[in-house]
Amino acid sequence: MPSLVECVPNFSEGRRPDVVAAIVAQIERALGQSVLDVHRDVDHHRSVVTFVGAPEMVERAALAGVAAAVARLTLQTHVGVHPRIGVADVVPFVPVSGVTMAECVALAHRVGRRVAGEYGLPVFCYGEAACQPAYRDLAAIRRAIRTSPTFPRPDFGPAQPHPTAGAVAIGARDYLIAFNVELLTDALDVAKAIARDLRAAQSGLPGVKALGLRLASRGTVQVSMNLTDTRQTRPVDVFNAVVAAAKRHAVAVGRPELVGLIPTAASAVGFDGSCFEGALAGALFPDEKILERRLKLISDEEGVGGKHDITGKSPAAGG
């Protein structure tokens, strides 16, 4: 079983495709292969990049992505509906195969130290990599930076935000699914009320984090969610919950949206026509949006040592 790590950095830029492409190009150059997915959103003003590789490849690529973002982006003029603490806002590492969570924690700490030392960013470690227990939850870091009278103490780097790049949260975690549902109304209070009802923290659905956000480009609002435990709560479960809540508010539901990749086909169980028409289910979860299938497709097409060899082994290395 090859040693593989997934990295899903979120960058605070979603409106200039050329700038996002330049950041992705730097990641791919360091990675030595194509990224698996790029999701760009103009209202969130955010791009989510997904790539997988051997730990040392992923480490190089993550650092290259942060460097590219620091060089090209600034928070000074950034306006978007998604919360953010920096231009390279969050950099999580996820064990895929042949790698333990402890190894991903060590990887996050290595990258954190280098980001702090080489780019002058305050680094807050979160998830399984949290150095300060209070910051295990990413939302707690955002809240502390937003509400504390003084800048909170980072785990690595300077005690104040970078003048243009802000700060960065670097962590290790299990898979999550980023899943959004549009509401066909401009009533932000409705989206916020539904998000509050769904949140696990408010006794909603297990493993669900949710925000109500405005989508100015569409004249609608959105319930934006992270599903952190798909064994208990699948996308279809939250979609059904949003539909039920929207009916109580006399609001219609628009199209759902998957951000990035879904970890396994099993996570999508339920998208079988019971909630969506078959065409929409296929559009949401084609093979290239399911991580396990995407990796198999690449492996079958390229093989070890090929152009997209995610194992990091050269052709001469064999097996």
N, C-alpha and C positions, 0 to 999 in steps of 0.2 A: 504494500500500500504506500503510494508516494506521500511525502510530507507536504501538505498544502494548507495555505492560509488565505482566507478571503479578507480583503480590505475594502471599505466602503466610505471613502472620504467625502464630506459634504463641503462644497465651496460656495461662498457668498457671491455668486454671479450667475444669473440666469437669463440676462437680456441681451448679451452680446455673444452670439454664437462663435465668432472668430476668437474671442478671448478664451472661451471654454475649450475650443478646439486646441488652442495653444497649450493650455494646461494639460489636457489629455495627451497631447503629443509628447510632452516632457515625461509624463508618467510612462507612456508606452516605450519611449527610448530607454528609460532606466529599467523597465520590466523586461524588455526584449521580446515583447509580443503585444498583441492588441488587448485592450481592456474588454471586458465582457458586456458592459452596458453603460450608457450615459443617459441620465434623465435630467432635462433642463426645464425649469418652470419660471415663467416671467413674473407671475404674481408673488410666488415665494421668493423670487430673485435668488435662486439657489440651483445648484447642479449637484447631482449625486452620481458618483462614478464607482463602478464595481469592477474589481479585478481579483484574480486568484493566481497564486504561484507558490513556488518554494519560499520558505521564510526569508532567506537572504535576498531573493528577487523582490519580494513584496516590501521588505524594509527599504531597499534602494528606491523603489517606485513611490512609496509613501513620502519619503524625504524630498524626492523630486517634485511631487505634486505640491507640497507645502512651499517649497522654494519658488515654484512658478506662481503660486497664488500671492505670496508676499511681494513678488516683483511686479505683478500686474494689477492687483486689486487694492482697494482702499475702503475702509469703513466710513471715512469722512463724508462721503456722498452717497452711501448705500442706504436705500430705502426698500424694504420688502416686508411682507406680512409674516414670514417665518422668523422666529427668534434666532438670534445669532450672537456669538461673542467674538468672532474673528473672521478673517477672510478665508482661512482654512479652518472652518468652524469646528468640525468634529472628525476624528480619524480613528475608527474602530477596527480592531483585528479580531477575526473569528476563526477558530479552528475548524478545518474542513475534513482532513484525514491525516493520520500519522503524526499529528501534532496535539499536544495537550493544552488545556487552558492555561496551565502554569507557564508553558512556553510562550503563549501569546501575551501573557502578562509581562514576561521578561522582554519580549519584543516591543511592547508598548512603552515600557520604561526606557529601553535603549533609544527608541525613536524620540521619546519625550526629552531626554537629555540632549540629544543632538539638535533638535529643533530649538531648544532653549539656548544652547551654546552657539549655534551657527547662525540663527536668524533672529535672536533676541526676543523671542516670544515667551510670555508666561504660559506655562503648561500645567493644566489641571488633569490629573488622571482619574478616570471614572470606570464604572462597572467592576469587573473582577480585578482590574488593575488599580483601583482606588487606593491611594496612600493615606487619605483622610477619610474615615468612615462616613462622614457627613456628605461626601461627594461621590458616593457610590452611584447615586442617581444623577444622571446628566442634568435633569431639570433643577436640581439643587445648586449646581454650579451656576447655571444661568440666573437663577433667583438671587444667589449671593452677590454676583457681579452687579445685578440690576439694583438691588435694594440696600446693600451694605454701605454705610457712610464712608468707608475707606475701601480701597481695592483689596479683596480677600487674598490671603497668602497662597501663592501657587505651589505646586510640588517641585517644579523646576523653573529656572529662569528668573527674570526681573520681577520686582514687586509692584510694577505698574504696567499697564497695557502698552503694547507697541503703538506708536503714534498713528500709524495707518493700518496695521494688520491686526490690532486687537490682541486677543489671546486665542488659545486652542485647547480643546478637550481631546485627549488621546486615551483610548481605553481598550479593553479586551472584554468581549461578551459572546454570548451564544447568538444564534440566528435570530433575526426579527423580520417581520414583514411590515413595510411601510405601505399603507393602504388609505386612499382618500375617497370620499363620497361627496359629490356635488349636490347641493340643494337648489332647486329652481326658484329661488327667492333672493332678494337683496337684504333680508332681515338677519343681520349679524347676531342679534340676540338669540334667535332661534338656533343657529349653528352652535353658539356657545352653550346654550341650554342642553342641546342633544349631546354635545361633547362631554359636558359635566355628568350627564346621566350614564354615559358609557364608561367613564374612567374607572379603573380598578380602585384608585385612591378614594373615589366617592361611592364605593360599594357597587360599582357597575360590573362590567365583564372582566373575568380574570385576565391579567396580563395586558390590559389595554390602556394606552396613554392617548389622549385625544385633545385636540384644540379646535375651536371654531374660528375660521379665517375668512376674510373677504377676498373674492377674486374679481378685482376691478376690471380686468381685461374681458371678463364674461358678464359682468353685471350680476353675479350670483355670489353665493357663499359656499363654504366647504367644511366638512368635518374631516380633519386631517388626523390620521391615527398611526401609531406604532403598535404592532401586535408582538409582544415579547414572549408569549407562551402559546404557540399554535397547537400544542397538544390539548389545551383546554379551550382555546378560542381561535376559530379559523376565520378567514376573510368572510366566508358566507354567513357566519354567526353575527359578525358586526354589521354586515350589510342588512341582514334581516332586522337587527335592532335599530339601525338608522331608519329603515322603512317604517317600522312600527312607530317610532318616535315622531317621524315626520308627519304621519297620519294624524297623530294627536295634535300637532301644530297646524294642520290643514295645509301642508306644504308638499309639493311633489319632489321626487328624488330624480337626480340626473344620473349620468354615467359614473360608475366607479373607476378608480385609477390605481394601478399598481406602480409603485415607485421602485425602480431597481429590479432585482430578481427575487423570486420566491424560492425558498431553500429546497423543498421537495415537492414532488407531485402530490404526495399525501396531504400536504397543506391546503391544496386546492379542492379537496373532496367537498362536494356540495355544489360546485359550479357545473351542474349537469343538466341545466334546463329548468330546475325547480325554482330558480330565482331569476336567471337570465335566459334570453334566447341563446340557442347554441352558438350562433355566430359571435355574440358578445363574449361568451365564455371562451371561445377559441382565441379571440382577439386579446383577452386579458392574460391568458395562460398558454401561449404557444410554447413549443419546446425550448425556444431560445430564451424564454423568460423564466424557465425552471432550472435552477443551478445544477442539480444533479444530471439533468439531461444535456444541458449545455456543455458540461465538462466531458460527458461521454461522447458527444458529437465531435468535440475538438480532438479528443483522444483517438477516436476511430478514424478521423480524417487525416490527422497529422502524424500520430505516433510519437513515441519518445524520440527526442532529438530533432523533431520537425520544427517548422517555423513558429508554431504556437505551442511548443513543448512547455507545459506549465510545471513540469517537474524540475526544471533547471539543469537537466542532464544534457550534456553534449552528445552528438551521435557516437563519438568514440567511447563514451562511458558505458554504452550498452545497457540492457535491462533496466 
